[in-house]
C-alpha cells in the first residue's frame, strides 16, 4: 500500500510526501531484513537443554527446571551489564534459559506434634 501511495505522490508531483513514503519504505525494508536475519539465528540455534528438563547450573550450583529459552540474550542492556553477560565466553550470542529454581530442603517432623 505504501508503494502505491508513493507512485500516486510522484504522479501528483507531491515530492515532499513521496520522500516521506520513500523513507518509510526504506525503513520497512531494513526492518524486514533484520527480522529475516533474526529468524535465521532462531532457526539454526542448537539448545543443550529441553523444556521441562531438570538441570544444575555449572557455576552457581543450583537445581532447576527449564521453563523457557531464548536463542540469544534478550535482557536489557543494564541487566546484561550487571550480570556480566559480555564477559561470558560467547557473550550474549548463545542460548539463554529461564529456570524455575528448585529449593531442596528437608522437612523434619517432630514426634509428638500431631
ABEGO torsion letter per residue (X at the ends): XAAAAAAAAAAAGBAAAAAAAAAAAAAAAAAAAAAAAAAAAAAABBBABBBGBBBBBAAAGBBBBBABBBABBABBAAAAAAAGAAABAAEABBBBBBBBBBBBBBBBBBBGBX
